[in-house]
Amino acid sequence: MIAEARNPDDAWLATLTVLYVEDDETTRVQLARFLRRRVGRVVEASNGEEGLACFRAERPDLVVTDVEMPQLDGLAMAEAIRRLDPAVPIVVTTAFEEIGYLRRSIEAGVNEFVTKPVDVEKLETALATCAHRLRAESILVRERERELSAREAHRREALGLLAAGMAHDFNNLLQVVLANIDLALPLASPGTELSELIDAALVASRRAVRLGMDLLTLSEGMFVDVRTRELGSTLRNALAIRGSALRVELPPELPEVPHDSELLGRAFAQLAQNAHEATGGAGVLSVAGKLRHLVENEVPPLVAGEYLELTFEDSGPGIRPEILPRIFDPYFSTKPPGGVRGVGLGLSLCLAIVRKHRGHVTASSPAGGGARFTVLLPTFAPPAGATSSP
């Protein structure tokens, strides 16, 4: 006999954390036992104030609460929870059915009502309704993330093709410039104005060579020598910024990871340079590392598997919310016009390099200040084409 497939809403309910608030101990013990058989985890509280504190600490997926409680009643707690999280489903258990009470419940943002004494079948129906809503919202969020990821991959592929064409033409023209500089060098006497002009052209041409390499890195044209090797030395060498008072804190040891030490070192060096500039060269860059298992679609550009997660967090002022979505865009820079500034390719190159290693980089700005960059690198060798091109 074929087993009946489990209701997807029931399966989703079994993964949720539920905050249950009830001042009557006998009722709380009985219904908490019922809830534990149906949800992933139950957090209990005996009054509204305790429930609000638990909500702040635990951030549950769903709230079930009584109404009449000492210190802070259930509806006042629901109003406070709504200010913290407008979307979390709230189920109330109550013996009140007056119009005024119902109006206040609606104003408090209550989603479902179960009258007392509690009928467990009605409570189960209310929980299933909330689980269905949460599952549907989660599906919409994942679909939106996949859509954005696909759009971003297409945009970066187009940028990569453009960069490849530019790098090819640019390097061809640069080769002519460098050849003519080589021919002109013997014609200029040392110490003359002509010699100084040629030297300046040579310096600028060397910078142009580096720019050509950067454009090639943004494209698919850069060869990546990926070998499984110890990552700690690559990281330590990259983060040693000469002449900087930046204090770098590193994890004691890191596992071996398939990577190109020279290329990935450039990505790490760029993150260190960012921290150096953000803190005026005298702050702290903390680097933490841990293994993290990703399931399918958890981070849309990446395949499922074991990854090394590195977080680079500095003590600077952080990243303004309005520029956060743009910081990996080529030629985007927050530095003012004039003065000493780069070409705005640093973080774009960092992302491109990590993606060449079939990994990913994200940026955030924690509430306490500072900028945080999270790098995910596979500890295995993902199949070619497992991630979008840079």
C-alpha positions in Angstrom: 0.0 0.0 0.0 1.3 3.4 -1.0 1.7 5.8 2.0 -0.3 9.0 1.6 1.9 12.1 1.0 2.1 14.4 3.9 0.3 17.8 3.7 3.0 20.4 2.8 1.4 22.8 5.2 1.7 20.3 8.0 5.3 19.6 7.1 6.0 23.4 7.1 4.3 23.7 10.5 6.7 21.1 11.9 9.6 23.4 11.1 8.3 26.5 12.9 9.1 28.0 16.3 5.9 29.0 18.2 5.7 31.4 21.1 2.8 30.3 23.5 1.7 32.8 26.1 -0.8 31.6 28.8 -1.0 32.6 32.5 -3.0 29.5 33.6 -0.3 26.9 34.3 -2.6 23.9 33.8 -3.8 25.1 30.4 -0.3 26.1 29.4 1.1 22.7 30.2 -1.7 20.8 28.3 -1.6 23.0 25.2 2.2 23.2 25.1 2.2 19.4 25.0 -0.2 19.5 22.1 1.8 22.1 20.2 5.1 20.2 20.6 3.6 17.3 18.7 2.8 19.6 15.7 5.5 22.3 15.5 9.3 22.4 15.5 9.8 24.2 18.8 7.7 25.8 21.5 8.7 28.8 23.6 6.5 29.3 26.7 5.7 32.5 28.6 3.3 33.0 31.5 2.3 36.7 30.9 2.4 39.4 28.3 5.6 41.1 29.5 7.4 37.8 29.6 6.0 36.9 26.2 7.1 40.2 24.7 10.6 39.6 26.1 10.7 36.1 24.6 9.5 37.4 21.2 12.4 39.9 21.2 14.9 37.2 22.1 13.6 34.3 20.0 11.9 35.9 17.0 9.4 33.0 16.6 7.5 32.3 13.4 4.1 32.3 15.0 2.5 33.5 18.3 -0.4 31.8 20.2 -1.6 33.8 23.2 -4.3 34.1 25.8 -5.9 37.5 26.3 -6.6 38.1 30.0 -3.2 38.0 31.7 -1.5 40.0 34.5 1.0 42.8 33.9 0.3 43.0 30.1 -2.7 41.4 28.4 -2.5 39.4 25.2 -3.9 42.2 22.9 -1.5 44.8 24.3 1.3 42.3 23.7 0.1 41.7 20.2 0.1 45.4 19.4 3.7 45.6 20.7 4.7 42.6 18.7 3.1 44.1 15.6 5.4 47.1 16.0 8.4 44.8 16.0 7.2 42.5 13.2 4.2 43.5 11.2 4.0 40.1 9.4 4.2 37.4 12.2 0.9 35.5 12.5 -0.9 35.8 15.9 -3.5 33.4 17.2 -5.5 34.3 20.3 -7.4 31.9 22.6 -10.2 33.7 24.4 -13.6 33.4 26.0 -14.6 36.9 24.9 -16.9 37.4 21.9 -18.1 41.0 22.4 -18.0 43.4 19.4 -15.6 45.8 21.2 -13.2 43.0 22.0 -13.2 41.8 18.4 -12.7 45.3 17.1 -9.7 45.7 19.4 -8.3 42.4 18.3 -8.5 43.4 14.7 -6.7 46.7 15.5 -4.0 44.7 17.3 -3.4 42.7 14.1 -4.7 39.3 15.3 -5.0 36.7 12.5 -7.0 33.8 14.0 -9.3 33.3 17.0 -9.9 30.2 19.0 -12.6 30.3 21.7 -12.1 28.9 25.2 -12.3 26.2 26.4 -9.9 25.5 23.5 -11.0 23.0 20.9 -7.8 21.4 19.8 -9.2 20.7 16.3 -10.0 24.4 15.9 -6.6 25.4 17.2 -5.0 22.9 14.7 -7.0 24.5 11.9 -5.9 28.0 12.9 -2.3 26.8 13.0 -2.6 25.1 9.6 -4.0 28.4 8.2 -1.1 30.3 9.5 1.4 27.7 8.3 -0.2 27.8 4.8 0.3 31.6 4.7 3.9 31.4 5.9 4.7 28.7 3.4 3.1 30.7 0.6 5.0 33.8 1.6 8.3 31.8 1.7 7.7 30.4 -1.8 7.1 33.9 -3.1 10.3 35.2 -1.5 12.3 32.3 -2.9 10.9 32.8 -6.4 11.7 36.5 -6.2 15.2 35.8 -5.0 15.7 33.3 -7.9 14.3 35.9 -10.4 16.7 38.6 -9.1 19.6 36.1 -9.1 18.9 35.2 -12.7 18.6 38.8 -13.7 21.8 39.7 -11.9 23.6 36.7 -13.5 22.4 37.9 -16.9 23.6 41.4 -16.2 27.0 40.3 -15.0 27.4 38.0 -18.0 26.7 41.0 -20.3 29.3 43.0 -18.3 31.8 40.1 -18.6 31.4 40.0 -22.4 31.8 43.8 -22.6 34.9 43.7 -20.3 36.4 40.9 -22.4 36.0 42.9 -25.6 37.4 46.0 -24.0 40.3 44.1 -22.5 41.3 42.7 -25.9 41.2 46.0 -27.8 42.7 47.9 -24.9 45.7 45.5 -24.6 46.3 45.6 -28.3 46.4 49.5 -28.2 48.6 49.4 -25.1 51.0 47.1 -26.7 51.6 49.7 -29.4 52.1 52.4 -26.8 54.6 50.3 -24.8 56.5 49.4 -27.9 56.9 53.1 -28.9 58.0 54.0 -25.4 60.7 51.3 -25.6 61.9 52.8 -28.9 61.9 56.3 -27.5 63.9 55.5 -24.3 67.3 55.3 -25.9 66.7 58.6 -27.8 66.4 60.6 -24.6 69.4 61.6 -22.5 69.1 60.9 -18.8 67.9 63.9 -16.7 66.4 65.8 -19.6 62.8 66.9 -19.8 62.1 64.4 -22.6 63.5 61.6 -20.4 61.1 62.7 -17.6 58.2 62.7 -20.0 58.9 59.3 -21.2 59.3 58.0 -17.6 55.9 59.5 -16.7 54.4 57.8 -19.8 56.0 54.5 -18.7 54.5 54.7 -15.2 51.0 55.5 -16.6 51.4 52.6 -19.1 52.2 50.2 -16.3 49.1 51.3 -14.5 47.2 50.7 -17.7 48.6 47.2 -17.9 47.1 46.5 -14.5 43.7 48.0 -15.6 43.8 45.7 -18.6 44.3 42.7 -16.3 41.4 43.9 -14.1 39.1 44.1 -17.2 40.2 40.6 -18.1 39.4 39.4 -14.6 35.9 40.8 -14.9 35.5 38.7 -18.1 35.8 35.0 -18.6 39.2 35.4 -20.1 41.3 35.1 -16.9 42.9 31.7 -16.3 42.2 30.4 -12.8 44.8 27.9 -11.3 42.5 26.3 -8.8 44.3 23.7 -6.5 43.3 22.4 -3.1 45.6 24.1 -0.7 45.7 25.6 2.8 43.8 28.9 2.8 45.3 30.5 6.0 48.6 31.6 4.3 46.8 33.0 1.3 44.6 35.1 3.7 47.4 36.2 6.0 49.6 37.3 3.1 46.7 39.2 1.5 45.8 41.1 4.6 49.2 42.4 5.5 48.9 46.1 4.4 52.2 47.8 4.7 52.3 51.1 6.6 48.8 50.5 8.1 47.8 50.6 11.7 44.8 48.3 10.9 44.7 45.5 13.4 43.7 42.2 11.7 42.2 39.4 13.8 42.2 36.0 12.1 40.8 32.6 13.1 43.5 30.2 14.4 43.3 27.7 11.5 41.4 27.3 8.3 40.7 24.1 6.2 42.1 23.5 2.7 40.0 24.9 0.0 40.3 24.7 -3.8 41.6 28.1 -4.9 44.0 30.1 -6.9 46.2 31.7 -4.2 47.3 34.7 -6.2 43.9 35.5 -7.6 41.9 34.9 -4.4 44.6 36.8 -2.5 43.7 39.9 -4.6 40.1 39.6 -3.5 41.1 39.3 0.2 43.5 42.3 -0.2 40.7 44.4 -1.6 38.5 43.7 1.4 41.4 44.7 3.6 41.9 47.8 1.6 38.3 48.7 2.0 38.6 48.3 5.8 41.8 50.4 5.8 40.0 53.2 4.0 36.8 53.0 6.1 38.7 53.2 9.4 41.3 55.7 8.3 43.9 53.0 8.6 43.7 52.7 12.3 40.7 50.5 13.0 40.1 46.8 13.4 39.3 44.2 10.7 38.0 41.0 12.3 38.0 37.9 10.1 36.0 34.8 11.3 35.8 31.5 9.6 33.4 28.5 9.9 32.1 25.6 7.9 28.6 25.9 6.6 26.4 23.4 4.8 24.1 24.9 2.2 21.0 23.2 1.0 19.6 23.7 -2.5 18.4 27.3 -3.2 19.5 28.5 0.2 21.9 31.0 -1.5 20.5 31.1 -5.0 23.8 31.4 -7.0 25.3 28.4 -5.2 24.8 24.6 -5.4 24.2 22.6 -2.2 27.2 21.4 -0.3 29.9 22.2 2.3 31.3 25.7 2.2 33.8 27.8 4.2 32.2 31.0 5.3 34.5 33.9 6.0 33.2 37.1 7.5 35.3 40.3 7.2 34.0 42.9 9.7 35.6 46.3 10.2 35.1 49.0 12.8 34.3 51.8 10.4 31.1 53.8 10.0 29.4 51.1 7.9 27.6 51.2 4.5 24.7 53.5 4.0 21.5 51.6 3.1 20.9 53.6 -0.1 24.3 52.5 -1.6 24.4 48.9 -0.3 22.8 47.4 -3.5 25.4 49.2 -5.7 28.7 48.6 -4.0 29.6 45.6 -6.3 28.8 47.5 -9.5 31.8 48.3 -11.7 33.0 51.9 -11.4 30.8 52.7 -8.5 32.7 54.6 -5.8 31.8 56.6 -2.7 35.0 58.6 -2.9 34.5 62.3 -3.8 35.7 63.5 -7.2 39.2 64.8 -7.3 42.0 63.8 -5.0 43.4 60.2 -4.8 40.8 57.6 -5.8 40.8 54.3 -7.7 38.8 53.5 -10.8 35.9 51.9 -8.8 36.6 48.3 -9.8 37.8 46.9 -6.4 34.7 45.3 -5.1 33.6 44.3 -8.6 36.9 42.4 -9.0 36.5 40.9 -5.5 33.1 39.5 -6.4 34.3 38.3 -9.9 37.2 36.5 -8.4 35.2 34.7 -5.7 32.6 33.7 -8.4 35.4 32.3 -10.5 35.9 30.0 -7.5 32.2 29.0 -7.6 31.6 31.0 -4.5 29.7 34.2 -3.5 30.2 37.5 -1.7 27.5 39.5 0.1 27.7 42.8 2.0 25.8 44.1 5.0 26.0 46.8 7.6 25.2 45.6 11.2 23.2 47.8 13.5 26.2 48.4 15.8 28.2 50.0 13.0 30.9 48.8 10.6 30.8 46.9 7.3 30.5 43.2 7.0 31.5 41.2 3.9 30.6 37.5 3.9 32.5 35.2 1.5 31.3 31.7 0.8 33.9 29.3 -0.8 33.2 25.7 -1.6 35.4 23.1 0.1 34.6 20.8 -2.8 35.0 21.1 -6.5 31.6 22.2 -7.9 30.7 21.1 -11.4 31.5 23.7 -14.2 28.6 26.0 -14.7 27.3 25.5 -11.2 27.2 29.3 -10.6 26.5 32.2 -12.9 29.5 33.8 -14.6 30.9 37.0 -13.0 
